[in-house]
Amino acid sequence: MVFVRVGIPAFLAVLTATPACVLAQSANPSSASNPFFGSVTLSSASDEIMKLSLDEAISRGLKNNLGLKEAESGERIYQGEKNEALQEFLPTITLTGDTGVYQHNLAAQGFGPGVFKDFAKLLPAGVSEITHDTLTEGQIHLSQTLFSGPVIAGWKAAGAAERSAYFAKMSARGEVVQQVATAYLHAIAEASEVDNAKALEQEDQVLLRHAQAEHEAGTASNLDELRARVELQSQQQALIAAENALEKTLILLKREIGIDPGQKIELTDQAPYSELAAGTPEEVRATAYRNRQDYQNLQNQQVEYKAIHAAYRSQRLPTLSFNGYYGVSDVTTVGTHGTFAAVGTLSVPLFREGKLRGDSESAQAELSAVDAQLDDLRSHIDQQVRSALLDVNSSLKLVQVARSNVDLATRALSDETDRVDAGVDDNLPLVTAQATLAAAESNLVESLYRYNLSKLALARASGVLETQYRVYLGR
């Protein structure tokens, strides 16, 4: 049987190539380096502005993201491999039928002249050296493996590979949720920077008009007007840079979720903020062991390699198979009669110990490697959980400090504005206070973004990102 004698190494080699989910992000986002930055675009851009919420963006990503499409294709490949392995257990039934006219040269088949003379005495019409007949027959053939250790072990390996591919797909879904949510939150942060830059530009325009009026009235120097103009132009530059950064971030978001890059979109969600009641490292780690798809994926790879090792070892066992057929033949002048055969075959491998032992040792080495990877992943999950908890706690404190800084900078700017209006100070301290407030607001936007990213990372480390990202973001 092909699976037993020839196909096992090739079949098991395919099983060992279980797809792994790409988790690393490229410094230059591109689907060529990371398929999760690409997608299948289903429709072209329209003139209407598309309103897009975070939930809608994630839903589109789960339908169209290129990385997830590749993981789903990998799962279907292993489903096909499992079906091929299943076929080895099933009987193979073949129906054949044929009809034809056959001509026979009796002399060429060993009938000498003496034989023809003897038959001529018995048959008045004599016997011709050339005869012919018409043969019509139909047969049904049955072939089935009754016992084969490699077939049984290969079936188990195929099942483990299919489950491993499933968890690889689920891990890819988590990656899509994280990538899309990160891009969406980044776009929200960039949009906040644009709003802040626009507000500061409007304030600078007002200050410039005041400085011009005071200079014309003779109550302020030309230097105050120059400072106000420089500050306005600097803020205009900051606004241009912020708008450009926002557009580039939106293009990346659209590429990840299958929207044409030229389509205009409007984000409908604001930056979420809520304090997260995270558990202890032990509690989060236990949750991760139950829910992490990459952990379950590696566990199934371990089962798969154990089955592969068993398949190689079981090649030493005999293989029992059955083959048979039943047919009906109709021959001219003879009539119809049945034919059948029933053959049982017992195959015992001999003088193959070197190859069998080599295959078994190679499979054992691969299994040991997977065992080591699984032990390392347990430690890695613990590390990720603890690091994510530290990031959540520290980024929350940074948000609180950033909010306080914005309040203080706002009060300082208000006080300085009153002093300038009262003629106590020139506009240099006012420009400084404006810059301080702008930096504080930008820092708050960045802190909120980092805090939300740290919560997403914690949900991913726990293995619950796809189902609970709303809870972790406080939406």
Secondary structure, DSSP 4 states (H G I P E B T S, - for coil): -HIIIIIHHHHHHHHT----------SS--TTT-GGG-B---S---SSPEEE-HHHHHHHHHHHBHHHHHHHHHHHHHHHHHHHHHHTTSPEEEEEEEEEEEEEETTTTT--HHHHHHHHHH-TT---SEEEEEEEEEEEEEEEEEE-HHHHHHHHHHHHHHHHHHHHHHHHHHHHHHHHHHHHHHHHHHHHHHHHHHHHHHHHHHHHHHHHHHHHHTSS-HHHHHHHHHHHHHHHHHHHHHHHHHHHHHHHHHHHHT--TTS-EEE-PPPP--------HHHHHHHHHHH-HHHHHHHHHHHHHHHHHHHHHGGGS-EEEEEEEEEEEEETTTEEEEEEEEEEEEE---S-HHHHHHHHHHHHHHHHHHHHHHHHHHHHHHHHHHHHHHHHHHHHHHHHHHHHHHHHHHHHHHHHHHHHHTTSS-SHHHHHHHHHHHHHHHHHHHHHHHHHHHHHHHHHHHT-HHHHHHHHHT-
